[in-house]
Amino acid sequence: MRLIFMGSPQLAVPSLRAVAEAGELAAVITQPPRGKGRGRKVTPSAVALECGRMGIEPATPDSLGTPEFQDWLRELHPDLVVVVAYGKILPSSVLKIPRLGCVNVHTSLLPRLRGAAPIQWAIAGGARETGITLMQMDEGMDTGPILLQKKTGIGPEETADILAGRLSILAAGILREGIPSLERGELTPVPQDDSLATYAPILRREDGRIDWSMEARQIANRVHGFSPWPGTYSTLAGKRILITSALALPAPLGGKPGEVLSAGDGKMDIACGKGTLRILTLKPEGKREMTASEFLAGYRLAEGNRFGE
C-alpha cells in the first residue's frame, strides 16, 4: 500500500516511523521551517528532522490548495494519506485524492475536545481520562467518522508535555493496528455524536493568566495543562511571575483571591476563590526557575501581599 504521511511536531514523529513500517512511504509532507525563539532562528519541524535521520527528503509546501501541489500528489497515486498534527486544514480536493481517503490521528476521545489543543485543555479541564482517535477525515474540524479509539488515564500531576509524549506512542500503536485493518476492509466507520462534542481551541498567551477567583484545583490543573506553553502566570508588585508547578489544597485558609496566606518555612500559599494554591516552583520575570523556598530566601514576601494586582 502506498502511503503519504503528513505531520509536523514531535508528537507526530513516532507515527511517522509507524507509517513507514506499514507500507510503501511515497512521501512525507510537513510544515515549512519557521522562526522560533527570541532570535527567530529558522528551524525545521521535528518531522523534517526525523526525515533527515531516515534519509527522506520531506515536502514543505506553503499551500495545499495550489494546482501544482495537488497534481504532484495525484502523480504519487497514494492509497492512503495519514495526518498527525500537520497544522493545516486539508482542502476537500485533497481529501478525495487517495484511494482510501485520508485518516487523522487526534489526541482526544472524539467527539470530546475537537480542535487544536486537546491535550492541554483535557488537563486544564480536570479530565482523568483521554486517548487517541483514528478517524476518517471529512471537510469538518475533527468531525469525521471514528475508526478506532484507545484510552489512557491522566495522572493527577501530569503536565501537557509529559502526556503528549505518552500519547505520541499510543498514536503510533493505533496506526500499526489501524492501517492494515483499513486496507483489509475490517474497520467500520462510526459517525460521531455531535451532541456530545466539546472543543479545545488554539491556545493564546492570555489563556495562561491566572484568575485567582477560580478554585485552587482549577488553577493547578491549568498550571499542569499549560506547561510548557503558554504557561500560567500572574503579577506580583508589578512583575510578571510564571508559576511552573503548584498543588491545590482543599481547605480554605481565608483571605481574598490572590492574597499571600503563608510566606515562611519554604511555603507559598495563595488564597483562591475556593481552596488554597501552594506554589512549588516559579520563574520570576528575567530570572531562572526556582523553588518556592529559593524565591522566599531572596525576595521580600509577606502575608497579605497580593498576586494579580
C-alpha positions as a Markdown table, in Angstrom:
| # | Residue | x | y | z |
|---|---|---|---|---|
| 1 | Met | 0.0 | 0.0 | 0.0 |
| 2 | Arg | 1.3 | 3.4 | -1.0 |
| 3 | Leu | 1.2 | 5.8 | 2.0 |
| 4 | Ile | 1.7 | 9.5 | 2.4 |
| 5 | Phe | 2.4 | 10.9 | 5.9 |
| 6 | Met | 1.6 | 14.5 | 6.9 |
| 7 | Gly | 2.7 | 15.8 | 10.3 |
| 8 | Ser | 4.9 | 18.4 | 11.9 |
| 9 | Pro | 5.7 | 18.5 | 15.7 |
| 10 | Gln | 7.5 | 16.0 | 17.9 |
| 11 | Leu | 4.1 | 14.4 | 18.7 |
| 12 | Ala | 4.0 | 13.1 | 15.1 |
| 13 | Val | 7.5 | 11.5 | 15.0 |
| 14 | Pro | 6.6 | 8.1 | 16.4 |
| 15 | Ser | 3.6 | 7.9 | 14.0 |
| 16 | Leu | 5.9 | 8.7 | 11.0 |
| 17 | Arg | 8.0 | 5.6 | 11.9 |
| 18 | Ala | 4.9 | 3.5 | 12.3 |
| 19 | Val | 3.6 | 4.6 | 8.8 |
| 20 | Ala | 7.0 | 3.8 | 7.3 |
| 21 | Glu | 6.7 | 0.3 | 8.6 |
| 22 | Ala | 3.1 | -0.2 | 7.5 |
| 23 | Gly | 3.7 | 0.1 | 3.7 |
| 24 | Glu | 5.5 | 1.9 | 1.0 |
| 25 | Leu | 6.1 | 5.5 | 2.2 |
| 26 | Ala | 5.6 | 7.5 | -1.0 |
| 27 | Ala | 6.1 | 11.0 | 0.6 |
| 28 | Val | 6.3 | 12.9 | 3.8 |
| 29 | Ile | 4.7 | 16.4 | 3.9 |
| 30 | Thr | 5.5 | 18.8 | 6.8 |
| 31 | Gln | 5.3 | 22.4 | 7.6 |
| 32 | Pro | 8.0 | 24.7 | 6.2 |
| 33 | Pro | 10.8 | 25.8 | 8.6 |
| 34 | Arg | 9.6 | 28.5 | 11.0 |
| 35 | Gly | 11.3 | 31.2 | 13.1 |
| 36 | Lys | 11.4 | 30.2 | 16.8 |
| 37 | Gly | 12.6 | 31.8 | 20.0 |
| 38 | Arg | 13.7 | 35.4 | 20.6 |
| 39 | Gly | 16.2 | 35.3 | 17.8 |
| 40 | Arg | 13.5 | 33.9 | 15.4 |
| 41 | Lys | 16.0 | 31.3 | 14.3 |
| 42 | Val | 14.5 | 29.4 | 11.3 |
| 43 | Thr | 14.1 | 25.7 | 12.4 |
| 44 | Pro | 12.8 | 22.7 | 10.5 |
| 45 | Ser | 9.9 | 20.8 | 12.0 |
| 46 | Ala | 10.5 | 17.8 | 14.2 |
| 47 | Val | 9.1 | 15.6 | 11.4 |
| 48 | Ala | 11.5 | 17.2 | 8.9 |
| 49 | Leu | 14.5 | 16.5 | 11.3 |
| 50 | Glu | 13.3 | 12.9 | 11.6 |
| 51 | Cys | 13.1 | 12.6 | 7.9 |
| 52 | Gly | 16.8 | 13.6 | 7.7 |
| 53 | Arg | 17.7 | 10.7 | 10.0 |
| 54 | Met | 15.6 | 8.4 | 7.9 |
| 55 | Gly | 17.2 | 9.6 | 4.6 |
| 56 | Ile | 13.9 | 11.1 | 3.3 |
| 57 | Glu | 13.5 | 14.5 | 1.7 |
| 58 | Pro | 10.2 | 15.9 | 3.0 |
| 59 | Ala | 7.9 | 18.2 | 1.0 |
| 60 | Thr | 7.2 | 21.5 | 2.7 |
| 61 | Pro | 4.5 | 23.2 | 0.6 |
| 62 | Asp | 3.3 | 26.7 | 1.7 |
| 63 | Ser | -0.2 | 25.8 | 0.5 |
| 64 | Leu | -2.1 | 22.6 | -0.1 |
| 65 | Gly | -4.6 | 24.3 | -2.4 |
| 66 | Thr | -2.5 | 25.0 | -5.4 |
| 67 | Pro | -3.0 | 23.0 | -8.6 |
| 68 | Glu | 0.8 | 22.3 | -8.7 |
| 69 | Phe | 0.7 | 20.6 | -5.3 |
| 70 | Gln | -2.4 | 18.6 | -6.0 |
| 71 | Asp | -1.1 | 17.4 | -9.4 |
| 72 | Trp | 2.1 | 16.3 | -7.6 |
| 73 | Leu | 0.0 | 14.4 | -5.0 |
| 74 | Arg | -2.1 | 12.7 | -7.7 |
| 75 | Glu | 1.1 | 11.6 | -9.5 |
| 76 | Leu | 2.1 | 9.7 | -6.4 |
| 77 | His | -1.0 | 7.5 | -6.7 |
| 78 | Pro | -1.5 | 7.2 | -2.9 |
| 79 | Asp | -3.7 | 4.6 | -1.4 |
| 80 | Leu | -4.0 | 6.4 | 1.9 |
| 81 | Val | -2.9 | 9.7 | 3.5 |
| 82 | Val | -2.2 | 9.7 | 7.2 |
| 83 | Val | -2.3 | 13.0 | 9.1 |
| 84 | Val | -0.9 | 13.5 | 12.6 |
| 85 | Ala | -0.8 | 17.1 | 13.9 |
| 86 | Tyr | 0.1 | 18.6 | 10.5 |
| 87 | Gly | -1.1 | 22.0 | 11.4 |
| 88 | Lys | -3.2 | 22.9 | 8.3 |
| 89 | Ile | -6.7 | 22.1 | 7.2 |
| 90 | Leu | -6.8 | 19.8 | 4.1 |
| 91 | Pro | -8.9 | 21.1 | 1.2 |
| 92 | Ser | -11.8 | 18.8 | 0.1 |
| 93 | Ser | -10.0 | 18.3 | -3.2 |
| 94 | Val | -7.0 | 16.8 | -1.4 |
| 95 | Leu | -9.3 | 14.5 | 0.7 |
| 96 | Lys | -10.6 | 12.9 | -2.5 |
| 97 | Ile | -7.2 | 12.0 | -4.0 |
| 98 | Pro | -6.2 | 8.8 | -2.1 |
| 99 | Arg | -7.9 | 5.6 | -2.9 |
| 100 | Leu | -8.9 | 5.0 | 0.7 |
| 101 | Gly | -9.2 | 8.7 | 1.6 |
| 102 | Cys | -7.4 | 10.5 | 4.4 |
| 103 | Val | -7.2 | 9.5 | 8.1 |
| 104 | Asn | -6.3 | 11.6 | 11.0 |
| 105 | Val | -4.9 | 10.7 | 14.5 |
| 106 | His | -6.5 | 13.1 | 17.0 |
| 107 | Thr | -5.3 | 13.3 | 20.6 |
| 108 | Ser | -8.6 | 13.0 | 22.4 |
| 109 | Leu | -11.6 | 10.7 | 22.6 |
| 110 | Leu | -13.7 | 12.3 | 19.9 |
| 111 | Pro | -16.3 | 13.9 | 19.8 |
| 112 | Arg | -14.8 | 15.3 | 23.0 |
| 113 | Leu | -12.2 | 18.1 | 22.6 |
| 114 | Arg | -12.3 | 18.7 | 18.9 |
| 115 | Gly | -9.8 | 21.4 | 17.9 |
| 116 | Ala | -6.2 | 22.4 | 18.1 |
| 117 | Ala | -5.2 | 21.8 | 21.7 |
| 118 | Pro | -7.0 | 18.7 | 23.1 |
| 119 | Ile | -4.1 | 17.6 | 25.3 |
| 120 | Gln | -3.8 | 21.0 | 27.1 |
| 121 | Trp | -7.5 | 21.5 | 27.6 |
| 122 | Ala | -8.1 | 17.9 | 28.8 |
| 123 | Ile | -5.7 | 18.5 | 31.7 |
| 124 | Ala | -6.8 | 22.1 | 32.3 |
| 125 | Gly | -10.4 | 20.9 | 32.4 |
| 126 | Gly | -9.6 | 18.3 | 35.1 |
| 127 | Ala | -10.2 | 15.3 | 32.9 |
| 128 | Arg | -8.9 | 12.0 | 34.3 |
| 129 | Glu | -9.1 | 10.1 | 31.0 |
| 130 | Thr | -8.2 | 10.9 | 27.4 |
| 131 | Gly | -6.9 | 8.9 | 24.5 |
| 132 | Ile | -6.3 | 8.6 | 20.8 |
| 133 | Thr | -8.9 | 8.6 | 17.9 |
| 134 | Leu | -8.2 | 7.3 | 14.4 |
| 135 | Met | -10.8 | 8.9 | 12.2 |
| 136 | Gln | -11.7 | 9.1 | 8.6 |
| 137 | Met | -11.3 | 12.7 | 7.6 |
| 138 | Asp | -14.1 | 14.8 | 6.1 |
| 139 | Glu | -14.4 | 18.6 | 5.5 |
| 140 | Gly | -15.2 | 19.5 | 9.1 |
| 141 | Met | -12.9 | 20.1 | 12.0 |
| 142 | Asp | -12.4 | 16.7 | 13.6 |
| 143 | Thr | -15.9 | 15.7 | 12.7 |
| 144 | Gly | -15.3 | 12.6 | 10.6 |
| 145 | Pro | -16.4 | 9.0 | 11.5 |
| 146 | Ile | -14.4 | 7.1 | 14.1 |
| 147 | Leu | -12.4 | 4.1 | 13.0 |
| 148 | Leu | -10.5 | 3.2 | 16.3 |
| 149 | Gln | -10.0 | 4.6 | 19.7 |
| 150 | Lys | -7.6 | 3.9 | 22.6 |
| 151 | Lys | -8.0 | 5.2 | 26.1 |
| 152 | Thr | -5.4 | 6.2 | 28.7 |
| 153 | Gly | -5.7 | 7.8 | 32.2 |
| 154 | Ile | -4.3 | 11.2 | 33.1 |
| 155 | Gly | -2.1 | 11.4 | 36.2 |
| 156 | Pro | -3.1 | 13.9 | 38.9 |
| 157 | Glu | 0.1 | 15.9 | 38.4 |
| 158 | Glu | 0.8 | 15.1 | 34.7 |
| 159 | Thr | 1.7 | 18.0 | 32.5 |
| 160 | Ala | 0.8 | 18.6 | 28.9 |
| 161 | Asp | 4.3 | 17.8 | 27.6 |
| 162 | Ile | 4.5 | 14.5 | 29.5 |
| 163 | Leu | 1.0 | 13.4 | 28.4 |
| 164 | Ala | 1.9 | 14.4 | 24.8 |
| 165 | Gly | 4.9 | 12.1 | 24.9 |
| 166 | Arg | 2.7 | 9.2 | 26.1 |
| 167 | Leu | 0.0 | 9.9 | 23.5 |
| 168 | Ser | 2.6 | 10.0 | 20.7 |
| 169 | Ile | 3.5 | 6.4 | 21.5 |
| 170 | Leu | -0.2 | 5.4 | 21.7 |
| 171 | Ala | -0.8 | 7.2 | 18.3 |
| 172 | Ala | 1.9 | 5.1 | 16.7 |
| 173 | Gly | 0.4 | 2.0 | 18.1 |
| 174 | Ile | -3.1 | 2.7 | 16.8 |
| 175 | Leu | -1.6 | 3.3 | 13.3 |
| 176 | Arg | 0.2 | 0.0 | 13.4 |
| 177 | Glu | -3.1 | -1.7 | 14.1 |
| 178 | Gly | -5.4 | 0.5 | 12.0 |
| 179 | Ile | -3.6 | 0.8 | 8.7 |
| 180 | Pro | -3.5 | -3.0 | 7.9 |
| 181 | Ser | -7.1 | -3.3 | 9.2 |
| 182 | Leu | -8.2 | -0.5 | 7.0 |
| 183 | Glu | -6.5 | -2.0 | 4.0 |
| 184 | Arg | -8.3 | -5.3 | 4.6 |
| 185 | Gly | -11.6 | -3.5 | 5.0 |
| 186 | Glu | -12.0 | -4.6 | 8.6 |
| 187 | Leu | -12.8 | -1.2 | 10.1 |
| 188 | Thr | -16.4 | 0.1 | 10.2 |
| 189 | Pro | -16.6 | 3.9 | 10.4 |
| 190 | Val | -18.8 | 5.1 | 13.2 |
| 191 | Pro | -20.4 | 8.5 | 12.9 |
| 192 | Gln | -19.7 | 10.9 | 15.8 |
| 193 | Asp | -22.5 | 12.1 | 18.1 |
| 194 | Asp | -22.3 | 15.8 | 17.5 |
| 195 | Ser | -24.5 | 16.4 | 20.6 |
| 196 | Leu | -21.6 | 15.2 | 22.8 |
| 197 | Ala | -19.0 | 17.4 | 21.1 |
| 198 | Thr | -16.7 | 19.7 | 23.2 |
| 199 | Tyr | -14.0 | 21.9 | 21.9 |
| 200 | Ala | -10.3 | 22.6 | 22.5 |
| 201 | Pro | -9.5 | 25.9 | 20.8 |
| 202 | Ile | -6.0 | 27.0 | 20.0 |
| 203 | Leu | -4.2 | 28.4 | 23.0 |
| 204 | Arg | -3.4 | 32.1 | 23.3 |
| 205 | Arg | -0.8 | 33.6 | 25.6 |
| 206 | Glu | -3.5 | 35.3 | 27.6 |
| 207 | Asp | -5.1 | 31.9 | 28.4 |
| 208 | Gly | -2.2 | 31.5 | 30.9 |
| 209 | Arg | -3.1 | 34.5 | 33.0 |
| 210 | Ile | -4.3 | 33.3 | 36.4 |
| 211 | Asp | -7.8 | 34.3 | 37.6 |
| 212 | Trp | -7.4 | 33.9 | 41.4 |
| 213 | Ser | -11.2 | 33.8 | 41.8 |
| 214 | Met | -11.2 | 30.3 | 40.4 |
| 215 | Glu | -11.0 | 27.3 | 42.6 |
| 216 | Ala | -7.5 | 26.2 | 43.6 |
| 217 | Arg | -7.9 | 22.8 | 41.8 |
| 218 | Gln | -8.9 | 24.6 | 38.6 |
| 219 | Ile | -5.8 | 26.8 | 38.7 |
| 220 | Ala | -3.5 | 23.8 | 39.5 |
| 221 | Asn | -5.0 | 22.0 | 36.5 |
| 222 | Arg | -4.1 | 24.9 | 34.3 |
| 223 | Val | -0.6 | 25.0 | 35.6 |
| 224 | His | -0.2 | 21.4 | 34.5 |
| 225 | Gly | -2.2 | 21.7 | 31.3 |
| 226 | Phe | -0.5 | 24.8 | 30.0 |
| 227 | Ser | 3.1 | 23.5 | 30.6 |
| 228 | Pro | 5.3 | 24.3 | 28.8 |
| 229 | Trp | 3.2 | 26.8 | 26.8 |
| 230 | Pro | 1.6 | 29.3 | 27.3 |
| 231 | Gly | 2.5 | 28.7 | 31.0 |
| 232 | Thr | 0.4 | 30.1 | 33.9 |
| 233 | Tyr | 1.4 | 33.5 | 35.2 |
| 234 | Ser | 0.4 | 36.3 | 37.4 |
| 235 | Thr | 1.9 | 39.6 | 38.6 |
| 236 | Leu | 3.4 | 40.5 | 42.0 |
| 237 | Ala | 4.5 | 44.0 | 42.8 |
| 238 | Gly | 4.2 | 44.8 | 39.1 |
| 239 | Lys | 6.5 | 42.0 | 38.0 |
| 240 | Arg | 5.3 | 39.0 | 35.9 |
| 241 | Ile | 5.8 | 35.6 | 37.6 |
| 242 | Leu | 5.4 | 32.3 | 35.8 |
| 243 | Ile | 4.2 | 29.5 | 38.1 |
| 244 | Thr | 5.6 | 26.3 | 36.9 |
| 245 | Ser | 4.2 | 23.8 | 39.4 |
| 246 | Ala | 1.6 | 24.0 | 42.1 |
| 247 | Leu | -0.5 | 22.0 | 44.5 |
| 248 | Ala | -4.2 | 22.6 | 45.3 |
| 249 | Leu | -5.0 | 22.5 | 49.0 |
| 250 | Pro | -8.7 | 21.8 | 49.6 |
| 251 | Ala | -9.0 | 23.6 | 52.9 |
| 252 | Pro | -9.7 | 27.3 | 52.6 |
| 253 | Leu | -7.4 | 29.4 | 54.8 |
| 254 | Gly | -9.2 | 32.7 | 54.4 |
| 255 | Gly | -8.0 | 35.8 | 52.6 |
| 256 | Lys | -9.0 | 37.5 | 49.3 |
| 257 | Pro | -8.3 | 35.8 | 46.0 |
| 258 | Gly | -4.6 | 36.3 | 45.2 |
| 259 | Glu | -3.6 | 37.1 | 48.8 |
| 260 | Val | -0.5 | 35.5 | 50.2 |
| 261 | Leu | -1.6 | 33.4 | 53.2 |
| 262 | Ser | 1.8 | 31.9 | 54.0 |
| 263 | Ala | 5.3 | 33.0 | 53.1 |
| 264 | Gly | 7.5 | 31.1 | 55.5 |
| 265 | Asp | 9.2 | 27.7 | 56.0 |
| 266 | Gly | 9.6 | 27.4 | 52.3 |
| 267 | Lys | 5.8 | 27.5 | 51.7 |
| 268 | Met | 3.9 | 29.9 | 49.4 |
| 269 | Asp | 0.2 | 29.5 | 49.9 |
| 270 | Ile | -2.1 | 31.8 | 47.9 |
| 271 | Ala | -5.9 | 32.3 | 48.5 |
| 272 | Cys | -8.2 | 31.4 | 45.7 |
| 273 | Gly | -11.9 | 31.7 | 45.1 |
| 274 | Lys | -12.2 | 28.3 | 46.8 |
| 275 | Gly | -9.3 | 26.5 | 48.5 |
| 276 | Thr | -5.6 | 27.5 | 48.5 |
| 277 | Leu | -2.9 | 27.2 | 45.9 |
| 278 | Arg | 0.6 | 26.1 | 47.1 |
| 279 | Ile | 3.2 | 27.3 | 44.7 |
| 280 | Leu | 6.0 | 24.8 | 44.4 |
| 281 | Thr | 8.2 | 26.2 | 41.7 |
| 282 | Leu | 8.1 | 29.6 | 39.8 |
| 283 | Lys | 10.1 | 31.7 | 37.5 |
| 284 | Pro | 10.2 | 35.5 | 38.2 |
| 285 | Glu | 10.5 | 37.8 | 35.2 |
| 286 | Gly | 14.1 | 37.8 | 33.9 |
| 287 | Lys | 15.2 | 35.1 | 36.3 |
| 288 | Arg | 15.7 | 31.4 | 36.3 |
| 289 | Glu | 13.1 | 28.9 | 37.5 |
| 290 | Met | 13.4 | 28.3 | 41.3 |
| 291 | Thr | 11.7 | 26.6 | 44.2 |
| 292 | Ala | 9.3 | 28.5 | 46.5 |
| 293 | Ser | 12.0 | 28.2 | 49.2 |
| 294 | Glu | 14.6 | 29.7 | 47.0 |
| 295 | Phe | 12.3 | 32.5 | 46.0 |
| 296 | Leu | 11.4 | 33.3 | 49.6 |
| 297 | Ala | 15.1 | 33.4 | 50.5 |
| 298 | Gly | 15.8 | 36.2 | 48.0 |
| 299 | Tyr | 12.6 | 38.1 | 47.8 |
| 300 | Arg | 10.7 | 40.0 | 50.5 |
| 301 | Leu | 7.2 | 38.5 | 50.5 |
| 302 | Ala | 4.9 | 39.0 | 53.4 |
| 303 | Glu | 1.5 | 37.6 | 54.3 |
| 304 | Gly | -1.2 | 39.9 | 53.0 |
| 305 | Asn | 0.7 | 40.8 | 49.7 |
| 306 | Arg | -1.4 | 40.0 | 46.7 |
| 307 | Phe | -0.8 | 38.4 | 43.3 |
| 308 | Gly | -2.6 | 39.8 | 40.3 |
| 309 | Glu | -2.9 | 43.5 | 41.3 |
